[in-house]
């Protein structure tokens, strides 16, 4: 679902969707895990997002499906010109959370340094991320 972060970028895709290159402008690891925890604890659909530079990708994780939206950068959508709903993936909330857990756990060091600019911050962030993964 998420590739190993490299040079401030990671690729995101689900079965039946495109590949979205997400930049370091959003702290994907921490933010997505926190959203997943909230969704599972409340049993409510949740949304994760990422910056594509240009544009943004939003993924609404529901009980049985994930809905991926593309937001064009620089203004509102024009009727029938910009596609809003990009893809529907039959990935359940539980599967999404499992994929997220696996992908972040496998590359914990890289995710801890994804949006960290000093070593002390990376160590602290790695610990926070590991705690959240345990909770997830």
N, C-alpha and C positions, 0 to 999 in steps of 0.2 A: 504494500500500500504506500509506504513512504520509503524512499531510498536513503541510503547513508548520506548524511549531509557532506557536501564538498564545496569549499570556497563560498560559503554563505547561501547555498542553494540546495534544495531537495526536490525530488519529483514525487508527485502524488497521483495515484490512479486506483480505481476500483474496477472490478470486473465489468466490462461493457462500457467503460468510459475512456475519455482521452487521458493523456498524461499532462499534468499541470506542473510547470516549474515554479516552485514557491521560493521567494527570497527571504533573506534574513530580516526584512523589515517587520516581520511578525515572528515572535518566539514560538514557533510551531510546537516544539516538544512540550514545554510547560503548559502553554495555553490549551492545546488540544487534550492533553491528559486531564487537566482540570475540568474542561467541559464534559469529557466522557464520564468522569467521576460524578459530576453533578447530574448528568442525565441518568446514570444508573441508580443513584441514590434517590432521585425523585421520580424515576420511571417516566420522565418527560423527554420528548424529542429535544435535541440540542443542535447547535450550529458551530462548526469550525470554519475558519477562513484563512486565506493566505494571499499575499501580494504577488502578483504576476509580473509587475513592472513592464508594461502598463496593465492596468486592470486588476480586478480582484476575483478570486474564486471563493464561493461560499458553498459549503456542503452541509445540508440539513440531514441529520441522522435521525430517522424515525424508527419505529418499532421493527418494521419489516423491510424498509427500503432507505436508500440514501439519494437525495436529490441535489444535483450539482448545478449551481447557478454561476453565470459570468456577469460581472458588473463592469461595464465599459468605463474607463477613466475619462473624466472631463465633461460630464454632463448627463442629463436624463436620457433614457431610451426613447428612440423615435419609433412610433408604431410601425410594426411589420418590417422594420429595418434591422434592429438589433435583436438577436436571439437571447432570451433571458435564461430559460431552462436549457442547459446544455445536455445533461444526461440524467438518466434514472438508472440506478444500480440496485439490483435485488440483493443488497448486502444489509443484513439485519443489524440492529444496534449492538447485539451481543457479538456478532462477528466483527463489526467495525472496531469495537473495543479490544477484542482479542488481537486483531491485526495491529492495532496501535500499540498495545502492550508489547507484542513481539518485536515490532520494528524499533521502538525506542529502547527496549531492553538490550537488543543485540548490538546497538551502537550508542550506549549510554555516554561514553566519553565525548563522542562527536556531537551528540545532542546537548550535552552540558556546555560545550564551547560554541554552540551555534550562534548565539547572540551575546557572547561574553567577551569582554575586551581586556580583562586582566586575569591572571592566574588565580588570585584569591576568589574572585567572583565565580570562576569555573568550579573550584572545589566546593564552594557553598551551593552552587546551582546543581552540581552532580548529586549532592546529598539530598537536596529538596526534591529533585526529580526521582531519585530512587525511592524516597518515602512516598511520593504520590503514586508511583508505579505499584508499590506494595499495596497501597489502598485500592488501586484500580483492580 
